[in-house]
Amino acid sequence: MSISLTEAPGAPVHHFRLLAEGTTVSGGSTLPDPAAALAAVRLHGTDIFFPVPGPPRACTQQYGGPQVAVVTGWFGGRAVHSTFTRTDGCEIARWQALAPLLGALAGGTGAV
């Protein structure tokens, strides 16, 4: 998977890669904590990357910051192209679930 993270409009883009074979991180991964990123993807991947439509959700109207991350690649044999933001409570929860994939060390927020 490839990750492009922008901290704020006009800020430099940080690029990361997560490469794995099954449950093992492969060489060439450039995330700060690739093992934590792979664990987060394996735990949340299907639901986060391919959400099933359902009833509308109530999301808190809190703002978590201007960060934007775009994740592309493959998961479970399916093409992934997902955008993550911190624009409301639901999006902040998605961001936190995959924070290691978005450039954070385990337990961090994903902000560089």
C-alpha positions in Angstrom: 0.0 0.0 0.0 1.1 3.6 -0.6 0.2 6.4 1.7 0.3 10.1 1.0 -0.1 12.3 4.1 -0.5 16.1 4.1 -0.5 17.8 7.4 -2.1 21.1 6.2 -3.1 22.7 2.9 0.1 23.7 1.1 2.4 21.6 3.4 4.8 19.1 2.0 3.4 15.6 1.3 4.9 12.7 3.2 4.9 9.4 1.3 5.0 6.0 3.0 4.8 2.4 1.8 3.6 -0.7 3.6 4.7 -4.0 1.9 3.7 -7.3 3.4 3.4 -11.0 2.6 0.5 -12.3 4.6 1.2 -11.5 8.2 4.9 -10.5 7.7 6.1 -7.0 6.9 8.4 -7.1 3.8 11.5 -5.1 3.2 10.9 -1.7 1.5 8.2 -0.6 4.0 8.9 3.0 5.0 6.4 3.6 7.7 7.8 4.5 11.2 6.1 1.3 12.7 5.3 -1.1 9.8 4.4 -4.0 12.1 1.7 -1.8 13.9 0.5 -0.6 10.5 0.0 -4.1 9.3 -1.7 -5.1 12.5 -4.1 -2.2 12.1 -4.9 -3.0 8.5 -5.5 -6.7 9.3 -7.8 -5.7 12.2 -9.8 -3.0 10.4 -9.1 -3.3 6.7 -12.3 -4.7 5.3 -14.6 -2.5 7.3 -12.4 0.7 6.9 -11.6 0.3 3.2 -14.8 -1.3 2.0 -17.7 -0.1 4.2 -21.1 -1.7 3.7 -23.8 0.9 3.2 -26.1 1.2 6.2 -28.3 3.6 8.1 -26.9 7.2 8.5 -24.6 7.6 11.4 -24.6 10.5 13.9 -21.1 12.0 13.9 -19.9 14.6 16.4 -19.2 17.9 14.8 -15.7 18.3 16.2 -12.7 19.2 14.1 -9.6 17.2 14.5 -7.3 19.0 12.2 -6.5 19.6 8.5 -4.6 16.4 7.9 -5.5 14.3 4.8 -4.2 10.9 4.0 -4.8 8.9 0.8 -4.2 5.2 0.9 -3.9 3.2 -2.4 -2.9 -0.3 -3.1 -4.4 -3.8 -2.6 -6.1 -5.5 0.4 -7.7 -8.9 0.2 -7.4 -9.0 -3.5 -9.3 -5.7 -4.0 -8.1 -2.3 -5.1 -8.0 0.3 -2.3 -8.3 4.0 -2.8 -9.4 5.6 0.5 -9.2 9.1 1.8 -8.9 9.7 5.5 -9.5 13.1 7.2 -10.1 14.4 10.7 -13.2 16.6 9.8 -15.7 15.1 12.2 -16.0 12.5 14.9 -16.6 9.6 12.5 -13.6 10.5 10.4 -11.4 11.0 13.4 -12.4 7.5 14.6 -11.4 6.1 11.1 -8.1 8.0 11.3 -7.3 6.7 14.8 -8.1 3.1 13.8 -5.4 3.2 11.1 -3.1 5.7 12.7 0.0 3.5 12.3 -0.8 3.1 8.6 -1.0 6.9 8.4 2.5 7.5 9.7 2.1 7.2 13.5 4.0 5.0 15.9 1.8 2.5 17.7 -0.5 4.6 20.0 0.1 7.8 18.0 -2.4 9.9 16.0 -0.8 9.6 12.5 0.3 13.2 12.5 4.0 13.4 11.5 
